[in-house]
Amino acid sequence: MKLKLLHAADLHLDSPFSGLDSRSAETRRNEIRAAFTSMMIYARKADTDLVLLSGDLFDGGLVTRETVALLARECENYGRPVFIAPGNHDPASPNSVWRRVTFPENVHVFTSTALDAVDLCDADGQDTGVTVYGYAFTGPDLDTVPIAGMTVDDPARINLLVCHADMTDPHSSDCPVTAAHLDAFGADYAALGHIHNPPAPGPGCRYAYPGCLEPRGFDERGPKGAILAEIEKTDGPSTVTLRRIRFSKRRYERADCDVTGAETNADIREAIRQTILSFARESGWGEDTCADLRLTGTVTPGLVPDTEALAEDPPCVGSLRLEDRTVPDADPAVLAADPGIRGAVWRELKPALESEDPREREVALRALRYALRAITGERIQN
């Protein structure tokens, strides 16, 4: 038996993007919808046998009619089995979309925390030798592990598990599944959801997170997409091959840019340019990239990096955000021991300079630079 499937999770359709203006937020929501459409078109053209969607398809309970229609339409156009296991963001609660909406006949939504199983049949009603197991979150938490103590009914079949679960924390309230649970259950492949930045599945791995389909911010870095899984099983254990397929329209990246020795903002701009070009060559940064660079290193005491102006018109990337973490080229130990006004300024600003708040650190650094330059009567460098 051979089986090819596409596995995705954590789409978070209709995310609010509350930190953006209304137009930008709608653009990002449309990009997530477009990524899902692209994925379903790929699933059809790649001649996959089924699609597994492992939860958090929606960001929350407030879902637009247009988005629900999109999900139903793309699944119907695909025309082959689609299995959905709701997660903690889109649980199958009594008033949820999963219980109120009638989806196309080829879509099966798991709606109970109890493990369920579906044997697949072909268009002629003949058994295919494939069983899909799954369960759902029915609320924001799931403290139990539905597969605990369970095993597949018939190890000779190709057995699949689709579920939303957290393998990173044994005390998680988001279904704390462990490798031991999965190994004991015995599925040929477990399609997991919940972790947005998972490691790449290793050779022979029988369970994996695909990560989110489209990143929503700098906490979801790198290209994103789904997993194409190919399973072959005759007599004995199956062979599983997993491959990540990119569907994201954007990628978010974060890196440091050392500007040590800079005396002017022009020097910093050149360091930024070289850093971005290096990542473009080595890591594929391009016009699809939203880059966040942290300026680090020591610079001349009077230099105040103009982060807004420096972020304009960046080379190679689509957008650039800068955070100033540089420090004036002045020895902190010397400043701390200075009995004069320089030491007093340093001691006053020190808590803010060490703050966890990036904005507070930036303001404190600017204040320190202005103060050190003013004390010596020198001109502020822009």
NUNUPA-465668 format. One line per 3 residues: number of its first residue (from 0); their letters; for each residue x, y, z of N, C-alpha, C. Coordinates in steps of 0.05 Angstrom, whole numbers, plus 5000, padded with zeros to 4 digits. Layout:
// residues N
NUM) a) X/Y/Z/X/Y/Z/X/Y/Z | ... $
// end
This chain:
// residues 382
0) mkl) 5017/4976/5000/5000/5000/5000/5017/5025/5000 | 5009/5045/4985/5022/5070/4984/5002/5092/4990 | 5011/5113/5004/4994/5135/5011/5010/5161/5010 $
3) kll) 4998/5182/4999/5010/5208/4999/4990/5228/5010 | 4999/5244/5030/4981/5263/5043/4995/5289/5048 | 4979/5310/5052/4989/5336/5059/4979/5342/5087 $
6) haa) 4997/5352/5104/4991/5357/5132/4997/5386/5139 | 4977/5400/5149/4980/5428/5157/4966/5434/5183 | 4973/5456/5196/4961/5463/5222/4966/5492/5227 $
9) dlh) 4952/5503/5247/4958/5530/5257/4957/5551/5236 | 4935/5551/5220/4931/5572/5200/4924/5598/5214 | 4908/5597/5235/4898/5621/5249/4885/5641/5230 $
12) lds) 4867/5630/5214/4851/5647/5196/4835/5667/5212 | 4832/5691/5201/4818/5713/5214/4832/5723/5239 | 4859/5721/5239/4874/5733/5261/4869/5763/5261 $
15) pfs) 4866/5776/5284/4860/5805/5285/4882/5823/5276 | 4907/5815/5280/4930/5833/5275/4925/5860/5287 | 4919/5860/5313/4911/5884/5327/4933/5906/5328 $
18) gld) 4958/5898/5323/4980/5917/5324/4983/5933/5298 | 4967/5926/5277/4969/5939/5251/4945/5957/5247 | 4948/5976/5228/4925/5991/5220/4906/5973/5205 $
21) srs) 4881/5982/5201/4860/5965/5190/4867/5955/5162 | 4878/5971/5146/4885/5963/5118/4907/5941/5119 | 4928/5946/5134/4950/5927/5135/4940/5900/5148 $
24) aet) 4923/5902/5168/4912/5878/5181/4896/5861/5161 | 4880/5874/5145/4864/5860/5125/4883/5847/5104 | 4904/5861/5096/4923/5850/5077/4935/5825/5088 $
27) rrn) 4943/5825/5114/4955/5801/5125/4935/5778/5127 | 4910/5784/5134/4889/5763/5135/4885/5751/5108 | 4886/5768/5087/4883/5758/5060/4906/5741/5052 $
30) eir) 4930/5747/5062/4954/5731/5055/4952/5703/5068 | 4941/5702/5092/4937/5675/5104/4916/5659/5088 | 4895/5672/5080/4875/5658/5064/4887/5649/5038 $
33) aaf) 4903/5666/5025/4916/5659/5000/4935/5635/5003 | 4949/5634/5026/4967/5612/5031/4952/5586/5033 | 4929/5587/5046/4912/5563/5048/4902/5554/5021 $
36) tsm) 4893/5573/5005/4884/5566/4978/4907/5554/4961 | 4930/5565/4963/4953/5554/4949/4959/5526/4957 | 4957/5521/4984/4963/5494/4994/4943/5474/4983 $
39) miy) 4917/5481/4983/4897/5462/4973/4899/5457/4943 | 4907/5478/4928/4912/5474/4900/4936/5454/4896 | 4956/5459/4912/4980/5441/4911/4972/5412/4917 $
42) ark) 4955/5409/4938/4947/5382/4946/4933/5368/4924 | 4917/5383/4909/4903/5371/4886/4922/5364/4863 | 4939/5383/4856/4957/5379/4834/4979/5358/4840 $
45) adt) 4986/5355/4865/5006/5335/4873/4994/5307/4876 | 4968/5305/4871/4954/5279/4871/4956/5266/4899 | 4953/5282/4920/4953/5270/4946/4927/5255/4951 $
48) dlv) 4928/5236/4969/4904/5220/4975/4886/5232/4996 | 4897/5249/5013/4880/5262/5033/4896/5285/5045 | 4882/5302/5060/4894/5325/5074/4886/5323/5103 $
51) lls) 4906/5327/5121/4902/5327/5150/4907/5355/5160 | 4888/5366/5174/4890/5393/5186/4888/5391/5216 | 4910/5397/5229/4913/5390/5258/4907/5413/5277 $
54) gdl) 4885/5427/5273/4876/5446/5292/4886/5475/5289 | 4872/5493/5303/4876/5522/5302/4875/5532/5273 | 4855/5522/5258/4851/5533/5231/4841/5562/5234 $
57) fdg) 4825/5567/5255/4816/5594/5261/4830/5604/5285 | 4833/5631/5287/4847/5643/5309/4830/5644/5334 | 4804/5643/5331/4786/5644/5353/4757/5639/5345 $
60) glv) 4739/5644/5363/4711/5638/5357/4697/5658/5338 | 4709/5682/5335/4698/5701/5316/4709/5697/5288 | 4693/5683/5272/4702/5676/5245/4683/5688/5225 $
63) tre) 4693/5700/5204/4676/5712/5184/4663/5691/5166 | 4640/5698/5156/4626/5680/5138/4642/5674/5113 | 4657/5695/5104/4673/5691/5080/4696/5671/5084 $
66) tva) 4707/5671/5108/4729/5652/5113/4719/5624/5116 | 4696/5620/5128/4684/5594/5130/4677/5583/5102 | 4666/5601/5086/4660/5594/5058/4685/5586/5043 $
69) lla) 4707/5600/5047/4732/5594/5034/4742/5566/5042 | 4741/5560/5068/4750/5534/5077/4733/5512/5065 | 4707/5515/5065/4689/5495/5053/4693/5492/5023 $
72) rec) 4696/5514/5010/4700/5514/4980/4725/5500/4972 | 4747/5507/4985/4773/5495/4978/4774/5465/4984 | 4761/5457/5006/4760/5429/5013/4743/5414/4992 $
75) eny) 4721/5426/4984/4703/5413/4964/4717/5411/4937 | 4732/5432/4930/4747/5432/4904/4768/5410/4905 | 4780/5406/4928/4800/5385/4930/4788/5358/4924 $
78) grp) 4765/5352/4934/4750/5329/4926/4757/5302/4939 | 4778/5302/4954/4786/5278/4968/4784/5282/4998 | 4788/5261/5014/4783/5264/5043/4800/5286/5057 $
81) vfi) 4787/5302/5073/4800/5322/5090/4791/5317/5119 | 4811/5314/5136/4805/5309/5165/4815/5332/5181 | 4797/5342/5199/4803/5365/5215/4800/5358/5245 $
84) apg) 4821/5365/5260/4821/5361/5289/4823/5388/5303 | 4801/5400/5311/4801/5426/5324/4820/5428/5348 | 4832/5452/5351/4852/5456/5372/4842/5475/5393 $
87) nhd) 4861/5486/5409/4854/5503/5431/4844/5530/5423 | 4851/5540/5399/4841/5566/5390/4814/5563/5376 | 4808/5540/5364/4783/5536/5350/4769/5511/5359 $
90) pas) 4765/5508/5386/4754/5483/5396/4725/5477/5385 | 4719/5451/5385/4692/5443/5376/4672/5445/5399 | 4668/5469/5408/4649/5475/5429/4621/5475/5417 $
93) pns) 4600/5474/5434/4573/5471/5424/4565/5492/5404 | 4574/5517/5406/4566/5538/5388/4588/5544/5367 | 4607/5527/5364/4629/5532/5346/4621/5528/5317 $
96) vwr) 4637/5538/5299/4634/5533/5270/4632/5504/5264 | 4648/5488/5278/4650/5459/5272/4623/5445/5277 | 4606/5456/5294/4581/5444/5300/4557/5458/5286 $
99) rvt) 4561/5483/5278/4539/5498/5266/4538/5496/5236 | 4562/5491/5223/4564/5492/5194/4565/5463/5183 | 4550/5459/5161/4552/5434/5147/4573/5436/5126 $
102) fpe) 4594/5420/5129/4617/5421/5110/4612/5400/5088 | 4627/5402/5066/4624/5383/5044/4627/5354/5054 | 4617/5335/5039/4617/5307/5047/4645/5296/5050 $
105) nvh) 4664/5307/5036/4691/5296/5038/4707/5306/5062 | 4694/5323/5079/4707/5334/5103/4696/5320/5127 | 4715/5310/5144/4707/5298/5169/4720/5314/5192 $
108) vft) 4703/5325/5209/4713/5340/5232/4709/5324/5257 | 4731/5319/5272/4729/5306/5298/4719/5326/5318 | 4699/5318/5333/4686/5337/5351/4685/5328/5380 $
111) sta) 4699/5307/5387/4699/5297/5414/4727/5294/5425 | 4730/5297/5451/4756/5292/5463/4763/5262/5464 | 4743/5245/5460/4747/5216/5459/4758/5209/5431 $
114) lda) 4777/5191/5431/4790/5182/5406/4769/5169/5388 | 4769/5177/5362/4751/5166/5343/4768/5156/5319 | 4756/5138/5303/4770/5127/5280/4751/5125/5256 $
117) vdl) 4763/5130/5233/4748/5129/5207/4765/5111/5188 | 4752/5090/5177/4765/5074/5157/4758/5086/5130 | 4779/5090/5114/4775/5103/5088/4766/5083/5067 $
120) cda) 4748/5092/5050/4739/5076/5027/4744/5093/5002 | 4747/5079/4979/4751/5093/4954/4724/5101/4942 | 4724/5112/4918/4700/5123/4906/4679/5101/4902 $
123) dgq) 4688/5076/4900/4670/5053/4896/4661/5041/4922 | 4669/5053/4944/4661/5042/4970/4678/5019/4980 | 4701/5015/4966/4719/4993/4974/4738/5003/4995 $
126) dtg) 4744/4986/5015/4763/4992/5036/4791/4997/5025 | 4804/5019/5033/4830/5025/5023/4853/5014/5041 | 4846/5004/5064/4867/4995/5083/4879/5017/5099 $
129) vtv) 4865/5041/5099/4875/5064/5114/4855/5072/5136 | 4864/5076/5160/4848/5086/5182/4859/5112/5193 | 4841/5132/5196/4849/5158/5207/4836/5160/5235 $
132) ygy) 4853/5164/5255/4845/5169/5283/4847/5198/5289 | 4830/5207/5307/4832/5235/5315/4814/5242/5338 | 4818/5265/5349/4802/5276/5371/4802/5306/5369 $
135) aft) 4786/5319/5385/4784/5348/5384/4786/5361/5412 | 4796/5385/5412/4791/5402/5436/4762/5411/5435 | 4748/5411/5457/4721/5421/5458/4719/5446/5475 $
138) gpd) 4742/5455/5485/4745/5480/5500/4774/5489/5497 | 4781/5511/5511/4808/5522/5508/4830/5504/5520 | 4822/5485/5537/4842/5468/5550/4835/5438/5545 $
141) ldt) 4855/5422/5546/4851/5393/5545/4874/5381/5561 | 4868/5375/5586/4888/5365/5605/4895/5335/5601 | 4876/5321/5589/4881/5292/5585/4894/5287/5558 $
144) vpi) 4903/5262/5555/4915/5253/5530/4898/5230/5519 | 4881/5235/5499/4862/5215/5490/4874/5189/5480 | 4899/5190/5471/4911/5165/5462/4926/5150/5484 $
147) agm) 4927/5161/5508/4941/5147/5530/4929/5120/5535 | 4945/5099/5535/4936/5072/5539/4922/5059/5515 | 4922/5073/5493/4908/5063/5469/4929/5054/5448 $
150) tvd) 4920/5035/5431/4936/5027/5408/4918/5025/5384 | 4930/5025/5360/4914/5023/5336/4900/4995/5335 | 4877/4994/5323/4862/4969/5323/4875/4947/5306 $
153) dpa) 4886/4955/5283/4897/4936/5264/4924/4946/5254 | 4946/4937/5265/4973/4946/5257/4979/4940/5227 | 4964/4923/5214/4970/4916/5186/4961/4938/5168 $
156) rin) 4942/4955/5177/4932/4977/5160/4952/5001/5162 | 4949/5020/5144/4962/5046/5147/4945/5062/5166 | 4957/5068/5189/4942/5082/5211/4953/5110/5214 $
159) llv) 4935/5129/5213/4942/5157/5216/4929/5169/5240 | 4942/5188/5253/4931/5203/5275/4933/5232/5269 | 4910/5247/5271/4910/5276/5268/4900/5288/5293 $
162) cha) 4916/5306/5305/4909/5317/5331/4925/5343/5337 | 4914/5358/5356/4927/5382/5366/4938/5374/5393 | 4964/5379/5398/4976/5369/5423/5002/5384/5427 $
165) dmt) 5011/5384/5452/5035/5398/5460/5056/5377/5470 | 5076/5373/5454/5098/5354/5462/5120/5368/5478 | 5118/5395/5481/5140/5409/5493/5139/5411/5524 $
168) dph) 5115/5405/5535/5112/5409/5564/5094/5387/5575 | 5105/5369/5592/5089/5347/5603/5067/5357/5622 | 5067/5382/5630/5046/5393/5647/5028/5412/5632 $
171) ssd) 5030/5412/5606/5014/5430/5590/4984/5425/5593 | 4968/5447/5590/4939/5444/5590/4929/5441/5561 | 4948/5439/5542/4940/5436/5514/4947/5408/5504 $
174) cpv) 4937/5388/5519/4940/5360/5512/4970/5352/5512 | 4981/5346/5535/5010/5340/5537/5018/5312/5527 | 5018/5309/5501/5026/5284/5489/5056/5281/5491 $
177) taa) 5065/5256/5495/5094/5251/5496/5101/5232/5473 | 5127/5229/5468/5137/5210/5448/5129/5182/5456 | 5129/5176/5482/5122/5150/5491/5093/5143/5485 $
180) hld) 5075/5164/5488/5047/5160/5481/5045/5153/5451 | 5058/5168/5434/5056/5164/5405/5068/5137/5397 | 5091/5130/5408/5104/5105/5401/5086/5081/5409 $
183) afg) 5074/5083/5433/5057/5062/5442/5031/5060/5426 | 5021/5082/5417/4996/5082/5401/5000/5067/5374 | 5023/5071/5362/5030/5055/5338/5021/5065/5311 $
186) ady) 5014/5091/5309/5006/5102/5283/5030/5103/5265 | 5025/5098/5239/5047/5101/5220/5056/5130/5217 | 5037/5148/5220/5044/5176/5220/5024/5191/5238 $
189) aal) 5035/5208/5256/5018/5225/5273/5021/5254/5264 | 5000/5266/5254/5000/5293/5244/4992/5312/5266 | 5011/5326/5277/5007/5342/5301/5004/5372/5294 $
192) ghi) 4991/5386/5312/4988/5415/5310/4993/5428/5337 | 5000/5453/5337/5003/5470/5361/5029/5485/5362 | 5051/5473/5353/5077/5486/5355/5082/5500/5328 $
195) hnp) 5087/5526/5330/5090/5543/5305/5118/5543/5294 | 5138/5537/5310/5166/5538/5301/5179/5511/5308 | 5170/5489/5296/5181/5463/5303/5208/5458/5290 $
198) pap) 5223/5439/5301/5248/5430/5287/5240/5413/5263 | 5258/5411/5244/5252/5394/5221/5251/5365/5229 | 5232/5350/5219/5230/5322/5227/5254/5307/5217 $
201) gpg) 5265/5289/5234/5288/5274/5226/5281/5250/5210 | 5301/5236/5199/5297/5212/5183/5282/5191/5199 | 5262/5179/5187/5247/5158/5200/5227/5167/5221 $
204) cry) 5224/5193/5223/5205/5204/5243/5176/5197/5235 | 5160/5189/5255/5133/5181/5250/5113/5201/5262 | 5122/5224/5271/5104/5245/5280/5118/5271/5276 $
207) ayp) 5103/5292/5269/5115/5317/5263/5095/5340/5266 | 5105/5364/5271/5090/5389/5270/5098/5402/5243 | 5078/5412/5228/5086/5427/5204/5093/5456/5209 $
210) gcl) 5086/5466/5233/5089/5494/5239/5065/5509/5227 | 5065/5535/5230/5043/5551/5219/5046/5553/5189 | 5024/5559/5175/5024/5560/5146/5034/5587/5136 $
213) epr) 5028/5608/5150/5037/5635/5143/5045/5649/5169 | 5069/5660/5171/5077/5673/5196/5062/5698/5201 | 5059/5705/5227/5044/5729/5233/5061/5750/5248 $
216) gfd) 5086/5744/5254/5103/5763/5267/5131/5751/5271 | 5148/5767/5285/5176/5759/5288/5180/5736/5307 | 5159/5727/5321/5161/5703/5337/5156/5677/5320 $
219) erg) 5151/5681/5294/5146/5658/5276/5165/5662/5252 | 5190/5657/5256/5210/5664/5237/5216/5642/5216 | 5225/5651/5193/5232/5633/5171/5209/5626/5153 $
222) pkg) 5214/5612/5131/5193/5604/5112/5174/5584/5127 | 5149/5586/5120/5129/5568/5133/5113/5553/5112 | 5100/5531/5121/5084/5516/5102/5072/5491/5114 $
225) ail) 5073/5469/5099/5060/5444/5107/5080/5421/5102 | 5071/5397/5109/5088/5373/5106/5074/5355/5085 | 5090/5346/5066/5082/5326/5047/5093/5299/5058 $
228) aei) 5074/5281/5064/5082/5255/5075/5076/5233/5056 | 5095/5215/5051/5091/5192/5034/5096/5167/5050 | 5077/5149/5051/5078/5125/5067/5075/5100/5050 $
231) ekt) 5093/5082/5054/5091/5056/5039/5092/5033/5059 | 5073/5015/5056/5071/4993/5075/5063/4967/5061 | 5078/4946/5064/5071/4920/5054/5068/4901/5077 $
234) dgp) 5087/4883/5080/5088/4866/5104/5108/4878/5124 | 5100/4883/5148/5118/4894/5168/5115/4924/5170 | 5136/4937/5182/5135/4966/5188/5133/4982/5162 $
237) stv) 5121/5005/5163/5119/5023/5140/5144/5040/5137 | 5147/5051/5113/5168/5071/5108/5155/5098/5105 | 5164/5117/5120/5152/5144/5120/5173/5164/5111 $
240) tlr) 5165/5180/5091/5183/5202/5081/5168/5228/5084 | 5181/5247/5097/5168/5273/5102/5184/5295/5089 | 5170/5314/5077/5183/5336/5064/5167/5362/5068 $
243) rir) 5181/5383/5077/5167/5408/5081/5163/5423/5054 | 5139/5434/5051/5133/5450/5027/5125/5478/5036 | 5138/5498/5024/5132/5525/5032/5107/5536/5018 $
246) fsk) 5090/5549/5034/5067/5563/5023/5064/5592/5032 | 5081/5600/5051/5079/5627/5062/5086/5648/5041 | 5072/5670/5042/5077/5693/5024/5100/5710/5035 $
249) rry) 5104/5709/5061/5125/5724/5074/5141/5707/5092 | 5164/5717/5100/5180/5705/5120/5191/5727/5139 | 5190/5722/5164/5200/5741/5184/5227/5731/5194 $
252) era) 5246/5749/5195/5273/5742/5204/5284/5763/5223 | 5300/5753/5242/5312/5771/5262/5342/5764/5264 | 5358/5785/5265/5388/5780/5267/5401/5805/5280 $
255) dcd) 5426/5801/5287/5442/5823/5298/5458/5836/5276 | 5463/5862/5279/5481/5876/5260/5501/5891/5277 | 5526/5883/5276/5547/5895/5292/5557/5920/5278 $
258) vtg) 5554/5943/5291/5562/5969/5279/5585/5981/5295 | 5600/5965/5309/5622/5975/5325/5641/5993/5309 | 5647/6015/5321/5665/6034/5308/5651/6055/5291 $
261) aet) 5625/6053/5288/5611/6073/5271/5613/6100/5284 | 5618/6120/5266/5620/6148/5276/5597/6165/5265 | 5583/6155/5244/5560/6170/5233/5538/6150/5226 $
264) nad) 5515/6161/5221/5493/6144/5212/5498/6132/5184 | 5515/6145/5169/5523/6134/5143/5539/6108/5147 | 5556/6108/5167/5571/6084/5173/5552/6061/5181 $
267) ire) 5532/6068/5197/5513/6047/5206/5497/6037/5182 | 5489/6055/5164/5474/6046/5140/5490/6026/5124 | 5515/6031/5121/5532/6012/5105/5534/5985/5119 $
270) air) 5536/5986/5146/5537/5960/5161/5511/5945/5158 | 5489/5959/5158/5463/5947/5154/5461/5934/5126 | 5470/5949/5106/5470/5939/5078/5486/5914/5076 $
273) qti) 5510/5913/5087/5527/5890/5085/5515/5866/5099 | 5502/5871/5122/5490/5849/5137/5467/5837/5122 | 5449/5854/5110/5427/5843/5095/5436/5828/5070 $
276) lsf) 5455/5839/5056/5465/5826/5032/5477/5798/5039 | 5490/5797/5062/5502/5771/5071/5480/5751/5076 | 5458/5759/5089/5436/5740/5094/5421/5734/5068 $
279) are) 5421/5752/5049/5408/5746/5024/5423/5724/5009 | 5450/5725/5010/5466/5705/4997/5465/5678/5011 | 5466/5679/5038/5469/5654/5053/5443/5641/5062 $
282) sgw) 5422/5658/5066/5397/5647/5077/5372/5653/5059 | 5377/5665/5036/5354/5670/5018/5336/5693/5025 | 5345/5712/5041/5329/5735/5046/5323/5749/5020 $
285) ged) 5298/5759/5017/5291/5773/4992/5268/5792/4997 | 5254/5799/4975/5232/5818/4977/5209/5808/4994 | 5208/5781/4999/5187/5769/5015/5194/5771/5045 $
288) tca) 5217/5782/5052/5228/5781/5079/5221/5807/5095 | 5210/5803/5118/5207/5824/5138/5229/5821/5158 | 5249/5839/5157/5273/5836/5173/5272/5854/5198 $
291) dlr) 5282/5843/5220/5285/5857/5245/5314/5855/5253 | 5329/5878/5251/5357/5878/5258/5361/5893/5284 | 5377/5880/5301/5385/5893/5326/5413/5904/5323 $
294) ltg) 5415/5931/5324/5441/5944/5321/5457/5940/5347 | 5480/5927/5345/5496/5921/5369/5524/5933/5365 | 5539/5932/5387/5567/5941/5386/5570/5969/5400 $
297) tvt) 5595/5979/5399/5601/6005/5411/5606/6026/5389 | 5595/6049/5394/5597/6071/5374/5607/6096/5388 | 5615/6115/5373/5625/6140/5385/5604/6152/5403 $
300) pgl) 5611/6162/5427/5592/6169/5447/5569/6188/5438 | 5575/6206/5420/5554/6225/5411/5537/6216/5389 | 5541/6191/5378/5525/6182/5355/5498/6171/5365 $
303) vpd) 5477/6182/5354/5450/6172/5360/5439/6159/5334 | 5438/6133/5333/5427/6119/5309/5399/6128/5303 | 5394/6138/5279/5367/6146/5270/5353/6122/5259 $
306) tea) 5341/6106/5276/5330/6080/5268/5308/6083/5247 | 5292/6103/5249/5270/6107/5229/5281/6113/5201 | 5300/6131/5200/5311/6139/5173/5328/6116/5162 $
309) lae) 5342/6101/5180/5359/6079/5170/5343/6056/5160 | 5318/6053/5169/5301/6031/5161/5288/6036/5134 | 5290/6060/5123/5277/6066/5098/5293/6055/5074 $
312) dpp) 5279/6045/5054/5291/6035/5029/5314/6015/5034 | 5308/5993/5049/5329/5973/5054/5335/5957/5029 | 5360/5948/5025/5366/5932/5002/5355/5903/5005 $
315) cvg) 5344/5891/4984/5337/5863/4982/5312/5855/4997 | 5306/5866/5021/5284/5857/5037/5259/5874/5032 | 5236/5863/5039/5211/5878/5035/5207/5899/5055 $
318) slr) 5215/5894/5081/5212/5915/5101/5234/5910/5122 | 5240/5932/5136/5262/5930/5156/5253/5945/5181 | 5258/5932/5204/5253/5944/5230/5280/5943/5245 $
321) led) 5287/5965/5258/5313/5967/5272/5308/5972/5302 | 5325/5959/5318/5325/5964/5347/5354/5972/5354 | 5357/5994/5368/5383/6004/5375/5391/5992/5402 $
324) rtv) 5411/5974/5400/5423/5962/5424/5453/5969/5426 | 5461/5989/5411/5489/5998/5413/5494/6012/5439 | 5519/6014/5447/5526/6028/5471/5548/6048/5464 $
327) pda) 5548/6071/5478/5570/6090/5473/5597/6078/5479 | 5617/6086/5465/5644/6076/5469/5656/6089/5494 | 5643/6082/5517/5652/6093/5543/5651/6070/5563 $
330) dpa) 5672/6066/5578/5674/6043/5596/5654/6046/5619 | 5635/6028/5622/5615/6029/5643/5627/6030/5671 | 5649/6015/5674/5662/6014/5701/5673/6042/5708 $
333) vla) 5684/6055/5687/5695/6082/5692/5673/6102/5698 | 5651/6099/5683/5628/6117/5688/5617/6113/5716 | 5614/6087/5723/5603/6081/5749/5619/6092/5772 $
336) adp) 5646/6093/5768/5664/6103/5790/5668/6133/5789 | 5658/6146/5768/5662/6175/5765/5646/6190/5786 | 5659/6206/5803/5644/6220/5824/5630/6245/5814 $
339) gir) 5635/6252/5789/5624/6276/5778/5597/6272/5764 | 5590/6291/5747/5564/6290/5734/5561/6267/5715 | 5584/6259/5702/5582/6236/5683/5573/6211/5699 $
342) gav) 5585/6206/5722/5578/6183/5738/5549/6185/5748 | 5541/6209/5756/5513/6213/5765/5493/6206/5744 | 5499/6215/5719/5481/6209/5696/5480/6179/5692 $
345) wre) 5503/6166/5692/5504/6137/5687/5487/6122/5708 | 5491/6129/5734/5477/6115/5755/5447/6120/5753 | 5439/6144/5745/5411/6150/5743/5398/6134/5720 $
348) lkp) 5412/6131/5698/5401/6117/5675/5405/6087/5675 | 5422/6077/5692/5429/6048/5691/5405/6030/5692 | 5385/6034/5710/5362/6015/5710/5347/6015/5684 $
351) ale) 5344/6038/5671/5330/6039/5645/5347/6026/5623 | 5374/6029/5625/5391/6017/5605/5390/5987/5606 | 5383/5976/5629/5382/5947/5632/5353/5937/5632 $
354) sed) 5335/5954/5624/5306/5947/5624/5300/5925/5603 | 5279/5909/5608/5270/5889/5589/5254/5902/5567 | 5246/5927/5570/5230/5941/5550/5249/5954/5530 $
357) pre) 5247/5945/5504/5265/5956/5484/5263/5986/5481 | 5238/5996/5483/5234/6025/5480/5247/6040/5502 | 5245/6030/5527/5257/6043/5550/5287/6043/5547 $
360) rev) 5298/6021/5538/5328/6019/5534/5337/6040/5513 | 5322/6042/5491/5329/6060/5470/5329/6089/5479 | 5308/6096/5494/5306/6124/5504/5329/6129/5523 $
363) alr) 5336/6110/5541/5358/6114/5560/5385/6117/5546 | 5389/6101/5525/5414/6103/5509/5416/6130/5496 | 5394/6140/5485/5395/6166/5473/5401/6188/5494 $
366) alr) 5389/6185/5517/5394/6205/5538/5423/6204/5547 | 5434/6180/5549/5462/6178/5557/5481/6191/5537 | 5475/6186/5511/5492/6197/5490/5490/6228/5490 $
369) yal) 5466/6238/5492/5463/6267/5492/5477/6279/5516 | 5475/6266/5539/5487/6276/5563/5518/6276/5562 | 5529/6254/5553/5559/6252/5551/5570/6272/5531 $
372) rai) 5555/6276/5509/5564/6295/5489/5562/6324/5500 | 5539/6329/5514/5535/6356/5524/5555/6363/5546 | 5562/6344/5562/5582/6349/5584/5609/6358/5572 $
375) tge) 5617/6346/5550/5642/6352/5537/5640/6375/5517 | 5615/6385/5513/5612/6407/5495/5614/6399/5466 | 5612/6373/5460/5615/6364/5432/5588/6363/5418 $
378) riq) 5589/6362/5392/5565/6362/5375/5553/6334/5373 | 5527/6331/5374/5513/6306/5370/5516/6298/5340 | 5524/6273/5335/5528/6263/5308/5502/6249/5298 $
381) n) 5492/6257/5275/5469/6245/5263/5476/6232/5236 $
// end
